């Protein structure tokens, strides 16, 4: 059986979400990745809990996404962490203190654990750790973090002062710190009854987070390893998606994990919607048995990321999903 998912952040009001969930179920989805931002956590946890319940009623599982939490995980929402803990923000190699949380600061780890506690009450099965990253610009022209905590840990790890340049030792330190944070988070999530899935980016991206996929797949408490080979400007989506899918599946199998592959359902130019079906077929052909699309309805809920023709884009996803499940 192939698992088919979709990300959802479009609405919280039942008169909208019920129709959307019915559509997802009819389209062949077996799970939904529900975003749970800091705003959701503070102001509408019951709304998300209700949404997860209605997802389950329709026979679909729920993954819970720490959407832009601390501006450490993928997502567009702003984080309030930096306002609450200005001492625990990332310090760049250019000396600028940025809003994103430092992954090595105890305050952020406490903040993250509180989010896990709240996420555990929603009724989903899995925490979806999406695109964990430090702030890194243009492949390291500017990078974070050089706060006192990070500099001290770097000296302890490498026996030397942390350089300003984005050298291999710095890159290793940042990835090891990220793996350490996620190992702590995943182990805690397991202790409260949740599974863990991580999504990393292809290592040819400007700021991929993890370039060492074996390190990412070795995170303690991890159950599912995935990546998001969004083809974007690449001329051949089939080649791009199939190449990265094989790497995803190989890495997951090497570490005894389940896997998932993300399909681009946002920012697709009008007239290019069939690329989505091509990518889905390419992923399945390369061995994917768990696919998810970002996001529902061609990302029509977010104008800066929506497809040129979001209705057509979602129609293509729907048709491809049904075909994959033998429904079309």
BELRAUR-V778958 format. One record per pair of residues at least 12 apart in sequence whose C-alpha atoms are under 8 Angstrom apart, sorted by the first residue. I is the first residue (numbers start at 1). J is the second residue. Records with the same first field share a line. If there is no record, write none. Layout:
I=J + J
This chain:
1=289
2=289 + 290 + 291 + 324 + 325
3=29 + 30 + 31 + 289 + 290 + 291
4=28 + 29 + 30 + 31 + 290 + 291 + 292 + 321
5=29 + 30 + 31 + 32 + 33 + 290 + 291 + 292 + 293
6=24 + 29 + 31 + 32 + 33 + 292 + 293 + 294 + 295 + 296
7=32 + 33 + 34 + 35 + 292 + 293 + 294 + 295 + 296
8=32 + 33 + 34 + 35 + 295 + 296
9=34 + 35 + 301
10=296 + 301
12=47 + 48 + 51
13=47
14=51
17=51
18=54
21=54 + 55 + 58
22=58
25=58 + 59 + 60
27=318 + 319 + 321 + 322
28=318 + 321 + 322 + 325 + 327
29=60 + 321
30=59 + 60 + 61
31=60 + 61 + 62 + 63
32=55 + 60 + 61 + 62 + 63
33=62 + 63 + 64 + 65 + 128
34=48 + 52 + 62 + 63 + 64 + 65
35=64 + 65 + 66 + 67
36=48 + 64 + 65 + 66 + 67 + 119
37=65 + 66 + 67 + 68 + 69 + 77
38=66 + 67 + 69 + 79 + 80
41=115 + 118
45=122
48=122
49=121 + 122 + 123
52=122 + 123 + 124
53=123
61=124 + 125
62=123 + 124 + 125 + 126
63=124 + 125 + 126 + 127 + 128
64=119 + 124 + 125 + 126 + 127 + 128
65=127 + 128 + 129 + 130
66=115 + 127 + 128 + 129 + 130
67=130
69=112
70=82 + 100 + 101 + 108
71=99 + 100 + 101
72=100 + 101 + 103 + 132 + 133 + 134
73=129 + 130 + 131 + 132 + 133
74=130 + 131 + 132 + 133
79=99 + 100
81=99 + 100 + 101 + 108
82=99 + 100 + 101
83=99
85=107
88=101 + 102 + 105 + 107 + 108
89=101 + 102
90=102 + 135 + 144 + 145 + 146 + 147
91=144 + 145 + 146 + 147
92=135 + 142 + 143 + 144 + 145 + 146
93=142 + 143 + 144 + 145 + 146 + 164 + 165
94=142 + 143
100=135
102=134 + 145
103=134 + 177 + 178 + 181
104=149 + 150 + 177 + 181
105=149
109=181
112=185
113=185 + 188
116=185 + 189
117=192
120=189 + 192 + 193 + 194
124=194
125=193 + 194 + 195
126=194 + 195 + 196 + 197
127=189 + 194 + 195 + 196 + 197
128=196 + 197 + 198 + 199
129=196 + 197 + 198 + 199
130=198 + 199 + 200
131=198 + 199 + 200 + 201 + 208 + 209
132=178 + 199 + 200 + 209
133=178 + 207 + 208 + 209 + 210
134=174 + 209
135=207
136=206 + 207
137=206 + 207
138=206 + 207
139=206 + 207
140=165 + 166
141=166
142=166
143=166
146=162
154=173
157=173
175=209 + 210 + 212
176=215
179=215 + 216 + 219
180=219
182=219 + 220
183=219 + 220 + 221 + 222
184=220
186=219 + 220 + 221 + 222
187=220 + 221
190=221
195=221 + 222 + 223
196=221 + 222 + 223 + 224
197=222 + 223 + 224 + 225 + 226
198=222 + 224 + 225 + 226 + 227
199=225 + 226 + 227 + 228
200=216 + 226 + 227 + 228
201=227 + 228 + 229
202=227 + 228 + 229 + 244
213=251
214=251 + 255
217=251 + 252 + 255 + 257
218=255
222=257
223=257 + 258
224=252 + 257 + 258 + 259 + 260
225=248 + 251 + 252 + 257 + 258 + 259 + 260
226=248 + 252 + 259 + 260 + 261 + 262
227=248 + 260 + 261 + 262
228=261 + 262 + 263 + 264
229=241 + 244 + 245 + 261 + 262 + 263 + 264
230=262 + 263 + 264
231=264
232=268
237=275 + 278 + 279
238=278 + 279 + 281 + 282 + 283
239=282
241=279 + 282 + 283
242=279 + 282 + 283 + 285 + 286
243=286
245=261 + 283 + 286 + 287 + 288
246=286 + 287 + 288
248=260 + 261
249=287 + 288
259=288 + 289 + 290
260=288 + 289 + 290 + 291 + 292
261=283 + 288 + 290 + 291 + 292
262=291 + 292 + 293 + 294
263=276 + 279 + 280 + 291 + 292 + 293 + 294
264=276 + 293 + 294 + 295
265=293 + 294 + 295 + 296 + 298 + 299 + 307 + 313 + 314 + 317
266=294 + 295 + 298 + 299 + 305 + 306 + 307 + 310
267=298 + 299 + 305 + 306 + 307 + 308
268=306 + 307 + 308 + 309 + 313
269=307 + 308 + 309
270=307 + 308 + 309
271=309
273=312 + 313 + 316
274=313 + 316
276=313 + 316 + 317
277=316 + 317 + 320
280=320
281=320
293=317
296=314
297=310 + 311 + 313 + 314
298=310 + 311 + 312 + 313 + 314
